[in-house]
Amino acid sequence: GIPRDSARKLAWSSDGCVGRALELSRGETPTDFEFQELFRSVARGLSPMEAAAVAGETARKLGREGSLELCREFISIAHDSRRYLVGSRPVSREKVPEEVLTGDSMLEGIIERFGICSERIRGNVSPAMALAAAMAKQESKTE
């Protein structure tokens, strides 16, 4: 079996999904730390060229299903970060990457872009292309 503390952390980081918790325990998917490091890079803003390079490497490493998992994780991290900003407890993880808590609009943009990315990948768009579009720094919308 798995030690109680490790099992609790696995359940916490898998959003309650037993299959994902088992994959994490066997080291079959990127860790929460790896997703958070990539999330930090995206939140800081990647140029289109940087985004294309990172997305290509990420898609090769993760494949289609792993890229979909990355989209789910980014959305989950952004939701937890938004909860943290308003003083609520994060749901999916014990701790959020505090250095990316720059504002609700940035987090909302990540949720929207990676939701679209997930839809595109499920619609058979190349994961590298879909991730590149989602990872690229977005220009500020002016009214």
VOTORVO-470670 format. One record per residue (C-alpha): x, y, z; residue in three letters. Coordinates in steps of 0.001 Angstrom, whole numbers, plus 500000, padded with zeros to 6 digits. Layout:
! VOTORVO-470670
node east:X | north:Y | up:Z | residu:ALA
...
This chain:
! VOTORVO-470670
node east:500000 | north:500000 | up:500000 | residu:GLY
node east:500750 | north:503657 | up:500011 | residu:ILE
node east:501497 | north:505536 | up:503246 | residu:PRO
node east:498492 | north:507510 | up:504475 | residu:ARG
node east:500119 | north:510930 | up:504008 | residu:ASP
node east:501160 | north:510080 | up:500426 | residu:SER
node east:497699 | north:508715 | up:499630 | residu:ALA
node east:496106 | north:511927 | up:500941 | residu:ARG
node east:498389 | north:514075 | up:498749 | residu:LYS
node east:497714 | north:511891 | up:495705 | residu:LEU
node east:493949 | north:512107 | up:496222 | residu:ALA
node east:494207 | north:515860 | up:496732 | residu:TRP
node east:496197 | north:516452 | up:493552 | residu:SER
node east:494042 | north:514130 | up:491422 | residu:SER
node east:490770 | north:516016 | up:491979 | residu:ASP
node east:489319 | north:512858 | up:493530 | residu:GLY
node east:489913 | north:510775 | up:490372 | residu:CYS
node east:491043 | north:507305 | up:491471 | residu:VAL
node east:492607 | north:506444 | up:488096 | residu:GLY
node east:494660 | north:509637 | up:488089 | residu:ARG
node east:495762 | north:509007 | up:491683 | residu:ALA
node east:496985 | north:505539 | up:490682 | residu:LEU
node east:498837 | north:506965 | up:487656 | residu:GLU
node east:500492 | north:509551 | up:489886 | residu:LEU
node east:501509 | north:506895 | up:492413 | residu:SER
node east:503217 | north:504947 | up:489624 | residu:ARG
node east:504844 | north:508072 | up:488173 | residu:GLY
node east:502959 | north:507761 | up:484868 | residu:GLU
node east:501888 | north:511392 | up:484603 | residu:THR
node east:503657 | north:514677 | up:485271 | residu:PRO
node east:503582 | north:515726 | up:488889 | residu:THR
node east:501614 | north:518647 | up:490240 | residu:ASP
node east:504964 | north:520403 | up:490642 | residu:PHE
node east:505756 | north:519980 | up:486919 | residu:GLU
node east:502333 | north:521316 | up:485942 | residu:PHE
node east:502728 | north:524263 | up:488315 | residu:GLN
node east:506159 | north:525126 | up:486870 | residu:GLU
node east:504701 | north:525190 | up:483359 | residu:LEU
node east:501673 | north:527144 | up:484648 | residu:PHE
node east:504046 | north:529772 | up:486085 | residu:ARG
node east:505720 | north:530166 | up:482680 | residu:SER
node east:502374 | north:530574 | up:480916 | residu:VAL
node east:501115 | north:533018 | up:483552 | residu:ALA
node east:504259 | north:535160 | up:483180 | residu:ARG
node east:503612 | north:535240 | up:479444 | residu:GLY
node east:505295 | north:533380 | up:476599 | residu:LEU
node east:505936 | north:534978 | up:473243 | residu:SER
node east:504360 | north:533151 | up:470281 | residu:PRO
node east:507779 | north:531656 | up:469419 | residu:MET
node east:508386 | north:530512 | up:473009 | residu:GLU
node east:504848 | north:529138 | up:473222 | residu:ALA
node east:505304 | north:527143 | up:470007 | residu:ALA
node east:508551 | north:525613 | up:471281 | residu:ALA
node east:507187 | north:524784 | up:474741 | residu:VAL
node east:503916 | north:523467 | up:473305 | residu:ALA
node east:505712 | north:521229 | up:470794 | residu:GLY
node east:507948 | north:519738 | up:473476 | residu:GLU
node east:505033 | north:519345 | up:475902 | residu:THR
node east:502775 | north:517686 | up:473315 | residu:ALA
node east:505540 | north:515244 | up:472318 | residu:ARG
node east:506155 | north:514371 | up:475968 | residu:LYS
node east:502508 | north:514079 | up:477037 | residu:LEU
node east:500692 | north:512956 | up:473890 | residu:GLY
node east:497013 | north:513647 | up:473270 | residu:ARG
node east:495620 | north:512383 | up:476597 | residu:GLU
node east:498390 | north:513997 | up:478599 | residu:GLY
node east:497795 | north:517305 | up:476808 | residu:SER
node east:494116 | north:517093 | up:477756 | residu:LEU
node east:495188 | north:516402 | up:481345 | residu:GLU
node east:497439 | north:519472 | up:481220 | residu:LEU
node east:494427 | north:521577 | up:480156 | residu:CYS
node east:492395 | north:520201 | up:483086 | residu:ARG
node east:495256 | north:520867 | up:485496 | residu:GLU
node east:495767 | north:524442 | up:484300 | residu:PHE
node east:492056 | north:525141 | up:484685 | residu:ILE
node east:492120 | north:523566 | up:488152 | residu:SER
node east:495192 | north:525584 | up:489234 | residu:ILE
node east:493590 | north:528797 | up:487941 | residu:ALA
node east:490306 | north:528080 | up:489756 | residu:HIS
node east:492164 | north:527345 | up:492990 | residu:ASP
node east:494216 | north:530512 | up:492560 | residu:SER
node east:491017 | north:532542 | up:492110 | residu:ARG
node east:489602 | north:530996 | up:495295 | residu:ARG
node east:492799 | north:531894 | up:497119 | residu:TYR
node east:492583 | north:535508 | up:495906 | residu:LEU
node east:489187 | north:535952 | up:497559 | residu:VAL
node east:490258 | north:534279 | up:500791 | residu:GLY
node east:488713 | north:530855 | up:500169 | residu:SER
node east:490462 | north:527528 | up:500556 | residu:ARG
node east:491731 | north:525936 | up:497311 | residu:PRO
node east:489802 | north:522784 | up:496381 | residu:VAL
node east:492215 | north:520719 | up:494277 | residu:SER
node east:495556 | north:521323 | up:495925 | residu:ARG
node east:496928 | north:522285 | up:499293 | residu:GLU
node east:498904 | north:525216 | up:497948 | residu:LYS
node east:498668 | north:527440 | up:494880 | residu:VAL
node east:501672 | north:529040 | up:493140 | residu:PRO
node east:501460 | north:532417 | up:494885 | residu:GLU
node east:503787 | north:534199 | up:492490 | residu:GLU
node east:501178 | north:533871 | up:489712 | residu:VAL
node east:498424 | north:535495 | up:491729 | residu:LEU
node east:498647 | north:538669 | up:489699 | residu:THR
node east:494981 | north:539161 | up:489092 | residu:GLY
node east:491671 | north:537617 | up:488372 | residu:ASP
node east:491590 | north:538624 | up:484690 | residu:SER
node east:494832 | north:536727 | up:483948 | residu:MET
node east:493457 | north:533629 | up:485683 | residu:LEU
node east:490126 | north:533978 | up:483882 | residu:GLU
node east:492021 | north:534154 | up:480590 | residu:GLY
node east:493895 | north:530936 | up:481380 | residu:ILE
node east:490628 | north:529168 | up:482242 | residu:ILE
node east:489081 | north:530316 | up:478964 | residu:GLU
node east:492101 | north:529582 | up:476748 | residu:ARG
node east:492750 | north:526113 | up:478148 | residu:PHE
node east:489045 | north:525242 | up:477997 | residu:GLY
node east:489148 | north:526107 | up:474290 | residu:ILE
node east:492421 | north:524199 | up:473929 | residu:CYS
node east:490820 | north:521086 | up:475427 | residu:SER
node east:487876 | north:521363 | up:473018 | residu:GLU
node east:490271 | north:521724 | up:470080 | residu:ARG
node east:492316 | north:518677 | up:471064 | residu:ILE
node east:489140 | north:516602 | up:471490 | residu:ARG
node east:488159 | north:517858 | up:468009 | residu:GLY
node east:491375 | north:516353 | up:466606 | residu:ASN
node east:493434 | north:519527 | up:466335 | residu:VAL
node east:497124 | north:518793 | up:466829 | residu:SER
node east:497895 | north:519040 | up:470578 | residu:PRO
node east:501042 | north:521051 | up:469796 | residu:ALA
node east:499069 | north:523626 | up:467788 | residu:MET
node east:496228 | north:523828 | up:470312 | residu:ALA
node east:498648 | north:524198 | up:473243 | residu:LEU
node east:500710 | north:526832 | up:471421 | residu:ALA
node east:497612 | north:528990 | up:470910 | residu:ALA
node east:496643 | north:528609 | up:474579 | residu:ALA
node east:500151 | north:529213 | up:475937 | residu:MET
node east:500982 | north:532357 | up:473957 | residu:ALA
node east:500831 | north:535633 | up:475846 | residu:LYS
node east:497508 | north:537301 | up:475202 | residu:GLN
node east:497324 | north:540979 | up:474423 | residu:GLU
node east:495299 | north:543037 | up:476854 | residu:SER
node east:491767 | north:543709 | up:475693 | residu:LYS
node east:490936 | north:547382 | up:475514 | residu:THR
node east:487428 | north:548671 | up:475590 | residu:GLU
